[in-house]
Amino acid sequence: MRNLTLGRTDITVSDWCLGTMTFGNQTPQEDAHRQLDMALDAGLNFLDTAEMYPVNPVSAETVGRSEEVIGNWVKASGKRDNYVIATKVSGDNPGWVRGGKGYDGAVIKEAVEGSLKRLQSDVIDLYQMHWPMRGSYMFRQNWTYDPSKQNRAETMDHMMDVLTSLGDLVKEGKLRAIGMSNESAWGMTQWTRLAEENGLPRMASVQNEYSLMCRLYDTDMAEVAVNEDITLLSFSPLACGLLTGKYQGGKVPEGSRMSIGPEMGGRMTPRTLPVTQVYIDLAEKHGLDPAHMAMAWQRSRPFPISAIFGATTSDQLAHLLQGKDLELSQEVIDDISAAHRANPMPY
């Protein structure tokens, strides 16, 4: 396990981050608490959640439950300071949170109070906007993305309103740092520019999808990350379990993400399983577990990453943690690069 500094803050996080989006749904509280202990014992000090979690499915009835599960662990363990806790405010949604209303400065202040109460904490270490209010090309929307209807002036006003509210919350000691999620290169540069010009909190991180199968981040976003000191919190580094190999051969394990949503958030295409097999075969060639290889690859990239991974069960977590210190050889990295060039972006 490595440690890294989150953006330009003084917050140090592990380069693996425990994702909690199944806590309180697929993962019952007892197992979730076991996972929090196991991750901490393994050297992780970073966990990620959101007010809308758990997922698979998301529903208005379960919103906030993952934060509550974490809060109950915080109260029972007394180990609040052992974790850097990140959570998120929801953007526009189908009605799961606040009747579908997204966020502005006023909503953020309300949402922070709700998250603090559920987390049973006085402070949130990293507070993120779950997706931009102007829209996003993430979650397969890149294939038909059309920003032409965006209004720049309205976007700038919205960003200033949000940053001002976040600045107030930082001054009050309720937030330590802020970040975005599902954001673009243009968006991140505007957030950082406005913050610097107006003495407001600066985005420390961006949480975007990034894996061997999904590499939109590799160009413009990577350049932003390096030049603006933005840490990537990569979600779905195992491609929602595809890179473990558990879905190969048409298998759909009971209780798995595919058993709940066969389209896997748009990830299942005619190319998906064949390309997955390329990486599974590559791992086998080098004597590696495919999930361990996929996670270790994240720390080989030329920009800072803390990879957010989730485990439905503590047994799955135990297996993943066996690879926490794996460093890939240059030969493996070169083979991965060749595989990507031959099999780019299957979804």
N, C-alpha and C positions, 0 to 999 in steps of 0.2 A: 504494500500500500504506500502510495506517495501522498504528500500534502501539498497544497498550493494556496496562494492568496487569492481571495475572491475579488476580482477586479482591482480597483485602487483603494479598497478598504483595508482595515487591519484585521479582517476575519480570515482565519486559516481553516480550510476544509480538506477532507480526504478526497482523493480523486475518484472514489466511488461514493455514490449517494444512494441511500435506501429510499426507494419509491414506495408510497403507501396507498396507492389508489384502489387497492382491493381490501384495505382494512375496514372491517365493519360490514362487509358484504361477502365476497368469496373467502376472505380470511377472517375468521372469528376473532374476537378480542383476545382470547387466551393465547392463540397462536401468534397474533400480531405482537403481543407483549413479549413473547419468547423471541421473535425476530428482532425486536428492538434491543434486547439484551445480547443476542448473538452477534449482531452487527457491531455493537459497541465493543464487545470482547475481542472482535476481529480487527479493531483499529479504525472503524468508520466513526466519524463524528458528525455526519451530515445526513439529514433526512428531509424529504420533500413531500408536501401534501398540498391540498387546495380546498377552498370552502365547498366546491361542488362535489368532492369525492365522498363516497366511492363511486366507481364506474362499473360498467358491465352488469346491468345497465345503470345509467344515471337516472335518478328520479327525484322529484321534489320531496318525497318522503324520506330519502336517505341523505340528502344534502347535509354536509357538516359532520357526518358520522365518523369519517376517518380522523378528522381533527379531534373529535371527542375521545376516540380510542387512544390517540396519542396523549391527550390531556389526562386521561385516567392513568396511563403509564407514568407520566410525569409526577402525578400526585402520589402514586403508590411507591415509586422508586426513589423519589427525592433527587433524581439525577438530571434535572432540567438543564444545568450548565454543562453537561457532558455532550449535548448535541447542539449543533447549529441547525435551527429549525427554519425551513422555508415554506411559505404557503402563498396562495394566490387569490386575487379577487376575480370573479367571473366577468367576462364580457357579455355581449348579446347572447342569448340562449333561448331555447324553445320553451322556457317557462320553469326550468328547474330551480333557478335562484332569483329571488325578488320578482317573480312573475315574468321573467325574461328580460328585465331591465339590465342594461350593462352598467358601466361605471363612469362616474365623473368625480370631481373632487369631493363632493358631499357624500356620495355613495361610498367612496373609499374609506372615509372616516367611520361610517357606520359599519362597513364590512370588517375593518380592523378590530373594532370592539367585539364583534361577534366571534372572530377567530381567536382573539386573546382569551375570551371566556371559555371557548371550547377546548383550547389548548392548555388552559389552566396556567397561563404564563403572563408575566407583566410586560414581556417584550417579544417581538417577532424579529428574528435575526435577518431574514431576507424576505421582503414582501414583493410579490411579482404580479403584474397584470397578465391574466391568463391568455389573452389574445388582443390585438389592437382593435379598437372600436371602429376604425375605418375599414376593416377587413383584413384578410390574410390569405396568402397562397398555400399555407400549410394544409396538411391532411388531404393531399391529392388535389387540392384546388389549383395547383400550379399548372395543370394541363389546360385550364380554361381561364386563367387569371386575367381580370380586366380592371385595372385601376383607374380607367378613364373617367369614372363618375365621382372620384374622390374630390373633395373641396379642400385645397391646401390651407386656406385661411381658417376654415373650421377646424382642421386638424391641428394647426398651430395653437389655436385658442384652447382646444381640448387638452393638448399636451401641457400647456402652461397651467391650466386649472388643476390637472392631475399632479404635476410636479410641485405646485404650491401647496396642495393638500398634503402630499407626502413629506414635504419639507417641514410642515407644522408637526406632523406625527414623529418625525425624527427628533425635532427639538423637544418634544414632550417625552422623549425616551421610550416611545412605544414601538419604534422601528429602528433597526441598526443600519440596514442597507436596502436598496431597491433593485429590481430587475424586471425585464420583460420576458414574454414567452410568445412563441409563434410569430416572431417579428422579422422584418426584412432588413437588408443593409441600409436602405434609405431611412427607414424608421429609426434604427439604432443611432445613426448619425444625427438625426434631428433631436432625439431625446438628449443625447450628450451635448450637442451644441447649445440647446436652450438651457440646460442645467448650468453649463459653464458660463454662459452670458448673463445669467440671472442669479448666480450664487445659490442654486438649488441642488438637491441631491442628484448624484450622477448614477446612471444605470451601471451596476457592477457586473451584471450577468444577463444572458439571454438563454431561455430554455426552448430549444428547437429539436426536432427529430434528427437523429444522426446515427447511422449504423453502416455496416458493410453493404446493406441493401438500399440505403437512402442517404445520398451524399450531396444534397443541395447546398450544404453549408461550405463545401470545399473551396469556393472561389470568393465571391464578393463578401460573404459573411466572415470568412476566414481573414480577409484583409482588414475588415473592421475590427475583428477580435484582437489582432496583433497590434494595430496602430492606435486603437482606442482603449486597450487594456480591458476588454470585455471577456469574461469567462463563459464558455459554453457549458450549460448544464444539459447534456444530451439525453433526450428521452427516447425510449425504445431502442437501446443499444443492441438488444437481442432480437430486434424486429418482431416484437410481440411474441417471442418464443420460437419463431421460425428458425432462428440460427442455433437453437438447441438440437434441432433435427427431429423433434417429437411429432411433427406433422408429415414427415416424409412417408411415402408409400400410401398416402390417403388416410393415414391414421388421424383420428380426432379424439384425444383423451377426454374422458368424462370430466366435466368441470373446467376444462381448458377455455381459453379465450375464444378459440374457434368454435367450440361447442355452443357458445352463447351468441357469437356474432360471426357467422361463416365467412363474411366478406372481409373480416379483420380490418375494419376501417379503411377499406379500399385497397388493402395490401395484396389481396388474392387476385392474381391475374394468371393467364396461361404460362407466363414466364417465371412466376414466383418460385414454385417448388423446384423446377430445373436449375435455376440460379442458386437457390439455397443449397442444392446438392453439390454444386461446384465448391462452395466454401466448406461443406462438410467433408468432401473428398480431400480438399487441401489440408484441413486440420488432421485428417487421418494420415496423410502423407508425412506430416511432420510429427506424428505421435502426440497430438494435442486434442484435448476435449474441445469441440467446436464452440461451446458457450464460453469457455475460458479464453479461447483465441479471440473471439469477437470482443470480449471485454478488454483484453490486454491490448488489442489493436487501437483502442481509443486513446491510450496513453502514448502511443507512438506518433500521434499527429503533431503538426508544427504550430499548434495553437493550444491554449490552455483548456482543458476539459475536466469536468467532474461528471462521470457517467451515472445517470439515474437508472437503476435497475429495480425491478420488483420481483417478488417471489410470492406465489399464492400460498405456499406452505413453508414451514420452517425446514422441512426436508429439502426442498428446492433451494432454499437459501444456503443450507449447509453445503450442498454440492457446489454452488457458485463461489462460495467463500474459499473453497479449496484452491481456486485459481487467483486469489487476490494479489499475489506477489509475482505473477507471471510477467516476464519481459520477453517480447518476441525478438527473435534473431532477425538480422537484416535479410536473410534468405526468405524467411516467412513473409516479411513485409513486402519484399519484392514480388513474391508469388501472389500476394493479395492484390497488389497494384496491377499486375498483369491480368488477374481474374476480373477485376473491376473494368478495365479497358475492354475486355472481351465480352463482358456481361453487364453493361451499365444500367442502373436504375430500373429494376424489373417492375416497379410499381410507382 
